[in-house]
Amino acid sequence: MTSPPIPNPQSPVPNPDPVQQRFIELFGPEFGHGKSFNLLRLKEALRQLGSPHENLPPVIHVAGTNGKGSTIAFMRAIAEAAGLKVHAFTKPHLHVLNERFAVAGEIADNGALIAAAERVAAIDHGLTQFDAQAAAALLLFAETAADIVLLETGMGGLTDSTNVVDAPALSVITPIGLDHQDALGATIAEIARHKAGIVKPGAPVVVARQGEDARAVIEARAADLAAPLLRQGVEWDAYSSAGRLVVQTEHRALDLPLPALHGPHQIDNAGLACVAMLNWRDFDDAAFAAGMSWARWPARLQPLTRGALSAPARAVGGEVWVDGAHNAHAAAALAQALTQMQRARPKFTIAVVGMLARKDADAFVTALAPAIDCLVAVDLGPDAVRPMTLIEASAAAGISASGENCLRDAVALYAPQYEAPRVIICGSLALAAEALKLEAE
């Protein structure tokens, strides 16, 4: 079994992004557009486009607060290891919009995406940009042969653009936490009601370990729709043992290599992916094992080991990691991973943080603080949290902090002040993308 080629996530990419620019021209900005969520309008547009959402290969629909992309990366790797062709629609992207659209295993090219966007706009240019992205993805997926579609919600689930698919093969719900409270609700239960909106009549639901409030909402929705539930900690579980990943269901046990993606949370994500794929098709153990080794999802606790950005830290025996964590739920998972790394190899830990303004900086820093020694705030521009806000949040959490205008300076100036430090760049996927770009220079 030979691994498929995987693009180098540290390689530079074209800029500006012509596909994103065309979507903006046709449908307006992705955020702050002032348009209402309206699945009926999107479904009507899709009907006029030939109902691509009803002419797809089997769909696995994924919702949750964090871990969706990693779980899809594992599922895709398992399927491709078994020789299957995979469509995948994920969000957000790091560098160019094309990254969201994998068509039969290949990133969609500019021409195909722009043509699909223009076909959608010819029907209804008043759709939200994400509606249009979902419609374009569904068009490409329906018109290109493949064995499976992996479909990630953009936000929530109940009113999400991807929820036009009425009969998925199964649904997957990753851990649920607080995020997008302005749109989804102020409590875990309210947010869970949106996420559980992807549960469909009779379709199995594979569920990650949840807090009590989220679990109750998901279980009630599944019961109402007679959807079989497969809950982590009840019908299945996943854990590491003796340097291996063990996935145990009521009918099968998998003894696999540890996931290629770093962090203890990836044990759960990998287990979730394995159980989902087991409940779709009976893959052999070799496909699951290869999938664990092949899976790639850039900027998820990714080490930077050979480029320009990490050089100042490496010069003093240090290390640099980049992670796309951008909410408190993800920060807690990152803190757990950093704590585990600290137990194995103690190092002075510097968090370099930049965040977008729509995120809760106080909650993020509070969750991350137990695992870091200091914080350096960087400015991501006019739509970002001000560095002083991050500095004040750090002070409230008992962490020393300072600010720098740019990411390059934050690493170059602060890493050499300590012996063999550990630098973690986090807070926004925009900052993570910048880190990967600078590393490649």
DOZATOR-800414 format. One line per field, with one value per residue (C-alpha): residue number from 1; x, y, z; residue in three letters. Coordinates in Angstrom, 3 decimals. Each point is the difference from the previous one (the first is absolute). Layout:
! DOZATOR-800414
nr = (NUM,...)
c1 = (X,...)
c2 = (Y,...)
c3 = (Z,...)
rest = (ALA,...)
***
This chain:
! DOZATOR-800414
nr = (1,2,3,4,5,6,7,8,9,10,11,12,13,14,15,16,17,18,19,20,21,22,23,24,25,26,27,28,29,30,31,32,33,34,35,36,37,38,39,40,41,42,43,44,45,46,47,48,49,50,51,52,53,54,55,56,57,58,59,60,61,62,63,64,65,66,67,68,69,70,71,72,73,74,75,76,77,78,79,80,81,82,83,84,85,86,87,88,89,90,91,92,93,94,95,96,97,98,99,100,101,102,103,104,105,106,107,108,109,110,111,112,113,114,115,116,117,118,119,120,121,122,123,124,125,126,127,128,129,130,131,132,133,134,135,136,137,138,139,140,141,142,143,144,145,146,147,148,149,150,151,152,153,154,155,156,157,158,159,160,161,162,163,164,165,166,167,168,169,170,171,172,173,174,175,176,177,178,179,180,181,182,183,184,185,186,187,188,189,190,191,192,193,194,195,196,197,198,199,200,201,202,203,204,205,206,207,208,209,210,211,212,213,214,215,216,217,218,219,220,221,222,223,224,225,226,227,228,229,230,231,232,233,234,235,236,237,238,239,240,241,242,243,244,245,246,247,248,249,250,251,252,253,254,255,256,257,258,259,260,261,262,263,264,265,266,267,268,269,270,271,272,273,274,275,276,277,278,279,280,281,282,283,284,285,286,287,288,289,290,291,292,293,294,295,296,297,298,299,300,301,302,303,304,305,306,307,308,309,310,311,312,313,314,315,316,317,318,319,320,321,322,323,324,325,326,327,328,329,330,331,332,333,334,335,336,337,338,339,340,341,342,343,344,345,346,347,348,349,350,351,352,353,354,355,356,357,358,359,360,361,362,363,364,365,366,367,368,369,370,371,372,373,374,375,376,377,378,379,380,381,382,383,384,385,386,387,388,389,390,391,392,393,394,395,396,397,398,399,400,401,402,403,404,405,406,407,408,409,410,411,412,413,414,415,416,417,418,419,420,421,422,423,424,425,426,427,428,429,430,431,432,433,434,435,436,437,438,439,440,441)
c1 = (0.000,1.619,-0.762,-1.573,1.979,-0.734,0.651,2.674,-2.010,2.982,0.292,-0.894,-3.281,-1.207,-1.209,-2.399,-2.712,-1.924,-2.690,-0.802,0.002,-2.530,-2.276,0.130,-0.849,-2.972,-1.385,1.647,2.219,-0.163,-0.460,-1.914,-2.223,-3.249,-1.909,-2.266,0.554,-2.624,0.273,-3.232,1.572,3.131,-2.054,-1.943,3.255,1.261,-3.262,0.514,3.577,-1.239,-0.132,3.658,-0.550,-2.294,2.443,3.078,2.011,-0.635,0.435,1.552,-1.069,2.182,-0.903,1.507,1.994,3.544,1.639,-2.159,2.855,2.325,-2.742,-0.681,3.750,0.096,-3.137,1.347,3.346,-1.713,-2.199,2.891,2.137,-2.766,0.206,-3.141,-0.547,-1.023,-1.776,0.451,-1.337,1.685,0.302,1.913,3.004,3.551,1.255,-2.448,-3.717,0.653,1.239,-3.618,-0.921,1.579,-1.537,0.758,3.056,1.350,-0.275,-2.378,1.730,-0.773,-1.863,-2.364,-0.790,-0.571,-2.222,-2.048,-0.330,-1.220,-2.578,-1.338,-0.028,-1.959,-2.791,0.147,2.753,-1.798,1.176,2.557,3.537,0.125,-3.319,1.666,3.130,-2.118,-2.020,3.181,1.426,-3.188,0.017,3.578,-0.638,-3.126,1.728,3.223,0.084,1.064,-0.833,-0.768,-0.621,1.384,-1.985,0.931,-2.439,1.096,-1.710,-2.527,-1.965,-3.763,0.047,3.449,0.310,1.211,-3.208,-1.788,1.055,-3.069,1.208,3.645,1.474,0.816,0.636,3.024,0.039,3.378,0.405,-2.284,1.113,-0.692,0.616,-2.049,-2.320,-1.400,-1.491,-0.420,-0.977,1.634,-0.082,1.385,-3.542,-1.028,3.119,-0.525,-3.520,1.542,2.714,-2.516,-1.970,2.036,-1.520,-2.426,-2.698,1.487,3.559,2.584,1.639,3.593,0.597,3.199,0.123,-2.228,-0.903,-3.318,-1.972,1.115,-0.443,-3.597,-0.913,1.594,-1.618,-3.438,0.342,1.172,-2.885,-2.540,1.344,0.716,3.649,2.305,2.511,3.667,1.375,3.597,0.265,-3.192,-0.142,3.660,3.200,3.540,3.174,3.774,1.678,3.655,0.681,-2.993,-3.511,-2.740,-3.530,-2.602,-3.602,-2.615,0.953,3.623,3.323,2.666,3.662,1.560,3.031,-0.384,-1.445,2.419,-1.681,1.383,-1.831,-2.098,-3.211,0.969,-0.467,-3.700,-0.219,1.674,-2.285,-3.053,1.143,0.650,-3.427,-1.714,1.753,-0.700,-3.687,0.046,2.034,1.927,3.595,2.871,2.460,2.691,-2.095,-0.531,3.689,1.082,-2.588,1.471,3.447,-1.075,-2.363,1.127,-1.734,2.343,0.304,-1.385,2.819,2.441,3.739,2.034,3.382,1.955,-0.997,0.638,-2.598,1.118,3.744,0.555,-1.572,1.813,3.303,-0.280,-1.198,-3.667,-3.006,-2.945,-3.521,-3.016,-3.617,-3.237,-1.763,-2.188,-2.617,0.042,-1.023,2.934,2.344,-0.813,0.881,3.211,0.858,-0.462,2.347,2.616,-0.203,0.609,2.992,1.309,-0.117,2.025,2.484,-0.198,0.595,-0.790,-3.174,-0.733,-3.427,-0.070,-3.656,-2.051,-3.792,-2.854,-2.376,-3.021,1.701,0.017,3.585,-0.530,-1.386,2.724,2.867,-1.555,-0.206,3.544,1.695,0.646,2.268,2.145,2.616,-0.505,-1.987,0.992,-2.971,0.201,-2.210,-1.997,-1.405,-3.230,-2.302,2.062,0.117,2.334,3.284,-0.729,-3.202,2.019,2.573,-2.723,-1.587,3.402,0.491,-3.412,1.027,3.305,2.204,2.633,-0.581,1.257,-0.812,1.659,-1.181,0.727,0.422,3.558,1.189,-1.868,1.923,3.343,0.099,-1.447,1.159,3.744,-0.621,-0.490,1.945,-1.594,-3.543,-3.194,-1.898,-3.656,-1.623,-3.793,-3.227,-1.080,0.276,0.986,3.030,0.688,-0.067,2.423,2.312,0.085,0.645,2.888,1.483,0.159,1.967)
c2 = (0.000,3.236,3.351,2.580,3.177,2.659,3.689,1.620,2.136,2.349,0.809,3.524,0.498,2.552,3.331,1.678,-2.641,0.344,-2.514,1.771,3.331,-1.308,-1.345,3.421,1.745,-2.290,-0.409,2.558,-0.678,-3.288,1.749,3.160,-0.290,0.758,-2.742,-2.455,-3.747,-1.526,-3.664,0.182,2.597,-2.117,-3.128,1.840,1.109,-3.569,-1.263,2.343,-1.285,-3.573,-1.001,-1.006,-0.523,-2.905,-1.613,-0.602,-3.025,-1.024,3.034,0.100,3.303,1.437,2.671,1.111,2.840,-1.312,-3.019,-0.104,0.534,-2.466,-2.640,0.463,-0.215,-3.404,-1.225,1.132,-1.703,-3.274,0.056,0.875,-2.712,-2.416,1.263,2.157,3.388,2.675,3.342,2.313,3.451,1.546,3.393,2.232,0.082,1.086,1.668,-0.191,-0.757,-2.989,-1.959,-0.393,-2.035,-3.433,-1.602,-3.714,0.551,3.052,3.657,1.674,2.257,3.680,-0.458,-2.677,1.915,3.331,-1.639,-1.693,3.284,1.767,-2.727,0.500,3.794,-0.262,-1.642,2.145,2.518,0.935,-3.157,0.393,-0.698,-3.191,-1.132,0.486,-1.885,-2.932,0.068,0.094,-2.934,-2.021,0.727,-1.186,-3.066,-1.026,0.377,-1.880,-3.688,-0.965,-2.535,2.249,3.633,1.396,3.128,2.421,2.566,3.624,1.076,-1.845,-2.543,0.545,3.061,-0.582,0.076,-3.604,-1.200,-0.168,-3.656,-1.824,-3.608,-0.380,-3.461,1.084,3.081,0.737,2.459,1.052,1.605,2.978,3.132,3.726,1.816,2.230,0.791,3.018,-2.348,-3.335,0.926,0.793,-3.489,-3.420,-1.354,2.697,-0.569,-3.771,0.427,1.598,-2.653,-2.834,1.442,-2.204,-3.157,-1.523,-2.678,-3.469,1.063,-1.129,2.744,-0.444,2.319,1.093,0.233,2.921,1.929,-0.864,2.885,-0.722,-3.759,0.409,2.139,-2.406,-3.036,1.628,0.964,-3.498,-1.587,2.243,-1.029,-3.672,0.604,-2.659,1.539,-0.991,1.978,0.168,-1.535,-2.039,-1.889,0.638,1.502,0.861,0.296,-0.320,-3.072,-1.035,2.449,-1.126,1.261,-2.361,0.466,-2.249,-0.434,-2.559,-2.120,0.749,1.053,1.850,0.067,2.800,2.283,3.243,2.794,2.058,3.141,1.174,0.459,-2.184,1.390,-1.656,-3.393,0.821,1.503,-3.059,-2.327,1.954,-0.308,-3.734,-0.705,2.112,-1.881,-3.376,0.870,0.949,-2.860,-3.012,1.102,-2.309,0.847,1.015,2.910,1.301,-0.358,1.801,2.707,0.790,0.433,1.835,2.582,3.594,3.168,3.022,2.407,-2.432,-0.224,-0.095,0.274,2.503,-1.589,1.311,3.498,3.686,0.735,-2.753,0.580,2.412,-2.484,-2.989,1.892,-0.067,-3.617,0.925,-1.111,1.690,-1.359,1.487,-0.763,1.428,0.041,3.111,-0.487,-0.989,-3.595,-0.454,1.881,-2.492,-2.898,1.773,0.599,-3.696,-0.851,2.513,-1.372,-3.505,1.274,1.777,-3.203,-1.775,2.841,3.023,3.321,3.663,0.471,3.209,0.456,2.371,0.933,1.978,-0.157,1.262,2.465,-2.326,-2.401,0.084,0.939,-0.171,-3.538,-1.135,1.305,-1.311,-3.515,0.106,1.640,-3.137,-1.403,3.043,2.153,3.240,1.436,2.255,1.701,0.848,2.278,-1.653,3.241,1.998,-3.003,-1.416,0.085,2.813,-1.237,2.003,-2.016,-3.222,1.482,0.977,-3.459,-1.545,2.184,-1.053,-3.637,0.541,-0.234,2.572,1.438,2.537,1.004,0.093,1.382,-3.146,-3.747,-0.091,2.461,-1.814,-3.216,1.602,2.315,-2.181,-3.562,0.786,1.454,-3.506,-3.238,-2.512,1.469,-1.472,2.549,-0.612,2.241,-0.022,1.999,0.163,-2.000,3.272,0.159,-3.701,0.577,2.893,-2.213,-2.692,2.609,1.597,-3.402,-0.746,3.146)
c3 = (0.000,-1.185,1.584,-2.342,-0.607,2.603,-0.780,2.150,2.466,0.407,-3.717,-1.147,-1.845,-2.534,1.319,-0.499,-0.212,-3.293,1.009,3.257,-1.808,-2.531,2.755,1.673,-3.274,-0.568,3.537,2.288,3.020,1.868,3.350,0.862,-3.067,1.847,-1.847,1.808,0.146,-2.287,-0.974,-2.009,-2.282,-0.397,-0.690,-2.704,-1.626,0.129,-1.527,-2.930,-0.287,-0.382,3.697,0.382,3.746,-0.872,-2.432,2.107,1.073,3.648,2.282,3.467,1.547,2.787,2.575,3.313,1.506,-0.412,-1.599,-3.139,-2.431,1.705,0.146,-3.703,-0.722,1.730,-1.793,-3.335,0.613,0.961,-3.112,-2.302,1.568,-1.003,-3.583,0.031,-1.623,2.503,-0.350,3.003,0.844,3.042,1.630,0.576,-2.295,0.763,-3.177,-2.923,-0.188,-2.276,3.043,1.139,-3.104,-0.481,-3.085,-0.379,2.168,-1.837,0.972,-2.469,-2.498,-0.511,-3.249,1.293,3.188,-1.690,-2.614,2.727,1.902,-3.129,-0.646,3.528,-0.357,-3.247,2.015,3.165,0.735,3.236,1.775,2.762,-1.085,2.067,-1.545,-3.364,1.064,1.161,-3.232,-2.090,1.944,-0.462,-3.735,-0.370,2.156,-1.891,-3.364,0.868,0.846,3.524,2.693,2.969,0.969,3.268,0.772,2.790,1.327,-0.099,3.223,2.118,-1.990,0.077,-2.270,-1.478,-3.771,-0.096,1.679,-3.327,-0.097,1.329,-0.021,1.051,0.423,3.538,2.105,2.184,2.912,1.394,3.473,0.613,1.841,0.056,-3.288,-2.320,2.921,-1.871,-2.604,1.777,3.557,3.312,1.541,-0.909,-0.254,-2.494,-2.082,0.127,-1.396,-3.087,-0.336,0.446,-2.912,-2.335,1.569,-2.524,0.231,0.256,-0.765,2.595,2.094,1.188,2.952,1.733,3.789,1.039,3.123,1.580,-1.535,-3.567,0.436,1.178,-3.009,-2.496,1.596,-0.062,-3.675,-0.943,1.911,-1.739,-3.420,0.763,-0.846,1.485,2.420,0.275,2.952,1.114,3.448,-0.508,-3.323,-0.819,1.317,-1.069,2.030,-0.246,1.475,-0.191,-2.818,-2.063,-0.715,1.137,-1.354,1.595,-1.133,0.989,-3.008,-0.840,1.490,-1.974,1.070,-2.057,-0.192,1.905,-2.172,-2.073,1.345,3.346,3.296,2.312,-1.530,-3.284,1.657,0.328,-3.496,-1.520,1.944,-1.135,-3.615,0.322,1.515,-2.658,-2.799,1.656,-0.011,-3.652,-1.464,1.267,-0.664,0.864,2.773,-2.498,-1.279,3.527,0.828,-3.158,0.602,3.405,-1.549,-3.152,1.490,-0.427,1.207,-0.072,2.949,2.542,2.534,-2.902,0.687,-2.026,-0.423,-2.947,-1.042,0.528,2.674,2.374,-0.568,2.949,2.429,-1.458,0.219,3.811,0.160,0.038,-1.992,-1.693,-0.414,-1.741,0.851,-1.353,3.399,0.054,2.725,3.665,-0.721,-2.382,2.344,2.760,-2.320,-0.993,3.662,0.692,-2.877,1.183,3.529,-1.332,-2.001,3.096,2.027,-2.684,-0.666,2.316,-1.771,0.567,-2.046,-1.921,-1.583,-2.965,-0.384,-2.508,-0.172,-2.139,1.649,-0.102,2.440,3.823,0.879,3.771,-0.131,-2.403,2.135,3.215,-1.489,-1.374,3.001,2.133,-2.719,-0.881,1.712,-1.917,-2.884,-2.887,-1.669,-3.708,-2.072,-2.801,-1.378,0.164,0.506,2.857,3.780,1.082,1.520,3.159,0.487,-0.090,2.364,2.464,-0.260,0.722,3.062,1.300,-0.484,1.823,-3.113,-0.961,-3.456,-2.519,-3.556,-3.411,-3.306,-1.990,0.358,-1.340,2.658,2.754,-0.664,-0.874,3.017,2.761,-0.743,0.393,3.476,1.417,-0.089,-2.386,0.181,-1.366,-2.134,-0.824,-2.621,0.384,0.298,-3.643,-3.191,-1.673,2.303,-0.608,-3.756,0.366,2.064,-2.674,-2.672,1.917,0.762,-3.722,-0.873)
rest = (MET,THR,SER,PRO,PRO,ILE,PRO,ASN,PRO,GLN,SER,PRO,VAL,PRO,ASN,PRO,ASP,PRO,VAL,GLN,GLN,ARG,PHE,ILE,GLU,LEU,PHE,GLY,PRO,GLU,PHE,GLY,HIS,GLY,LYS,SER,PHE,ASN,LEU,LEU,ARG,LEU,LYS,GLU,ALA,LEU,ARG,GLN,LEU,GLY,SER,PRO,HIS,GLU,ASN,LEU,PRO,PRO,VAL,ILE,HIS,VAL,ALA,GLY,THR,ASN,GLY,LYS,GLY,SER,THR,ILE,ALA,PHE,MET,ARG,ALA,ILE,ALA,GLU,ALA,ALA,GLY,LEU,LYS,VAL,HIS,ALA,PHE,THR,LYS,PRO,HIS,LEU,HIS,VAL,LEU,ASN,GLU,ARG,PHE,ALA,VAL,ALA,GLY,GLU,ILE,ALA,ASP,ASN,GLY,ALA,LEU,ILE,ALA,ALA,ALA,GLU,ARG,VAL,ALA,ALA,ILE,ASP,HIS,GLY,LEU,THR,GLN,PHE,ASP,ALA,GLN,ALA,ALA,ALA,ALA,LEU,LEU,LEU,PHE,ALA,GLU,THR,ALA,ALA,ASP,ILE,VAL,LEU,LEU,GLU,THR,GLY,MET,GLY,GLY,LEU,THR,ASP,SER,THR,ASN,VAL,VAL,ASP,ALA,PRO,ALA,LEU,SER,VAL,ILE,THR,PRO,ILE,GLY,LEU,ASP,HIS,GLN,ASP,ALA,LEU,GLY,ALA,THR,ILE,ALA,GLU,ILE,ALA,ARG,HIS,LYS,ALA,GLY,ILE,VAL,LYS,PRO,GLY,ALA,PRO,VAL,VAL,VAL,ALA,ARG,GLN,GLY,GLU,ASP,ALA,ARG,ALA,VAL,ILE,GLU,ALA,ARG,ALA,ALA,ASP,LEU,ALA,ALA,PRO,LEU,LEU,ARG,GLN,GLY,VAL,GLU,TRP,ASP,ALA,TYR,SER,SER,ALA,GLY,ARG,LEU,VAL,VAL,GLN,THR,GLU,HIS,ARG,ALA,LEU,ASP,LEU,PRO,LEU,PRO,ALA,LEU,HIS,GLY,PRO,HIS,GLN,ILE,ASP,ASN,ALA,GLY,LEU,ALA,CYS,VAL,ALA,MET,LEU,ASN,TRP,ARG,ASP,PHE,ASP,ASP,ALA,ALA,PHE,ALA,ALA,GLY,MET,SER,TRP,ALA,ARG,TRP,PRO,ALA,ARG,LEU,GLN,PRO,LEU,THR,ARG,GLY,ALA,LEU,SER,ALA,PRO,ALA,ARG,ALA,VAL,GLY,GLY,GLU,VAL,TRP,VAL,ASP,GLY,ALA,HIS,ASN,ALA,HIS,ALA,ALA,ALA,ALA,LEU,ALA,GLN,ALA,LEU,THR,GLN,MET,GLN,ARG,ALA,ARG,PRO,LYS,PHE,THR,ILE,ALA,VAL,VAL,GLY,MET,LEU,ALA,ARG,LYS,ASP,ALA,ASP,ALA,PHE,VAL,THR,ALA,LEU,ALA,PRO,ALA,ILE,ASP,CYS,LEU,VAL,ALA,VAL,ASP,LEU,GLY,PRO,ASP,ALA,VAL,ARG,PRO,MET,THR,LEU,ILE,GLU,ALA,SER,ALA,ALA,ALA,GLY,ILE,SER,ALA,SER,GLY,GLU,ASN,CYS,LEU,ARG,ASP,ALA,VAL,ALA,LEU,TYR,ALA,PRO,GLN,TYR,GLU,ALA,PRO,ARG,VAL,ILE,ILE,CYS,GLY,SER,LEU,ALA,LEU,ALA,ALA,GLU,ALA,LEU,LYS,LEU,GLU,ALA,GLU)
***
